[in-house]
């Protein structure tokens, strides 16, 4: 059976809940957990979208499906299917958050790491039913 990429989102949600317990300041590696939440939420969405594009639109399978190529394909399909525009917007927001989580030391100005993790979870959760619906939709 193929891996369900949305399982990364479930893991992210569990890590997020664990990092935000009442005694959160005592949780080991809390910042690493929150950064992992953002990254896993992004990859849950990215890989599920990549599968959608591969299955429905003969998009190249990984490793040829780069982040940039996936976003370009979404732009093309958004011209005919409005839901793809929503998917692209959420994926772009998730990618920005993931770039911070994986490569930057300090969160974007005016945003806490906790806020970024929550936004990533929310965006990916919003995307899941849309992507699943598009996957079931007849081409």
N, C-alpha and C positions, 0 to 999 in steps of 0.2 A: 504494500500500500504506500502511496506517495505521502511524503511529509506534508502536513497541513501548516502552511506558513503562519496562519493566524495563531498557532500555538505559541509563537514568539510573543504575541500580544498578551495572551493569558499569563505567560511567564512575567512579562513586564508589569502587568497589573498586580500580580502576587508580590513581586519585588517592591513595587511602589507602596503597597499597603504595609508591607513589613518595614519599609524605611520611614513610614509616617505614624508609627505607633506612638503611644503617649510618652514612652521613654526613648524617643527617637535619637536624642543626643547621645545615648549610650550604645546605639547600634554600631557594631564594627563596620568600617568601610562604607558608611552611609553615603558619602558623596559618590563613591564608585557605583553603588547600587543605583542611585538616581541617574547617573550618566548611562548606566546599562539599560535602565528603563527607557530612556529616550532612544537609544540605539536600537533596541529590540523592537520597539513600537514602529520605528521607521522601516526596519527590515521586514517586519510582518507585512506592512502595506506594500513595500516595493516588490517583494517576491510574489505576493499574491497578484499584484497588478501585472507583473511580468508574465505570470502563468495565464492570466486573462488574455493578454495581448497575443501570446503564443497560441493559445487554443482557439481564439476567435478571429485573429487577424494574421495568422502565419508570421508573427513576429519572431525574429531569431531567438533561439533558446540560449540560455546562459552557456558559456561565459560571454557570448557576443552581445548580450542584452545589458549594455552599460546604463548607469543612472541617467546620463544625458540622452541616450537613445530612447529610453523608456519615456522620458518626458516629451521628447519630440513626437513620438508615436501618439501619446495622449493628445498633444496639440492638434495633430492631423485628425484624429477621430472626434475631437471636441467640435469640429465644424459641422458634423452630422448628428452627433448624439450629445445632447446637453450635459448628461451625467458625467461625461468624460472631462468636462471643464471643471466640475466640482472635484473630481478625483485628482486632477492636475493641481488645483489650488491647495488641496490638503496635503498632497505628496510634497509639494514645494515647501510648504510650511514645516512639514516633518523633516525634510532634508536640511533645512536651515538649522533646526534644533539639533539634529544629529551631527551636523558639522561642528557646532559648538561642543556638544557632549564628547565627541571623539578627538577634537583637535585644539580646543581653546582652554585656557586656564580659568578665565573669569567669565561668568555669565554675561549676556548682553545687558547693557545699561538699563536699569529699571526693571529687571526680571531676576527672580531668584531661581536657583536650580530646582527647587520644589515646584515652582510655577511652571517651569519649562517641562518638567516630567509630567505634570498633570495635563498640560496642553497636548503633549505628545500622545498620552493615553487617550484623551478625548478625541483628538483628530483621527487617530487610528480606529477607535471604536466607531466613530461616525462613518469612516470609509468602509468598514467591513460589510455592512448590509448593501451598500451601493455596489461594491465590487462583486459581491455574490449575486446580486440581481443582474448585473451586466453579464456575468458568466453564464447565467441561465437563459438570458435573452437570446432569441434566435437571430442569427446574423443577417 
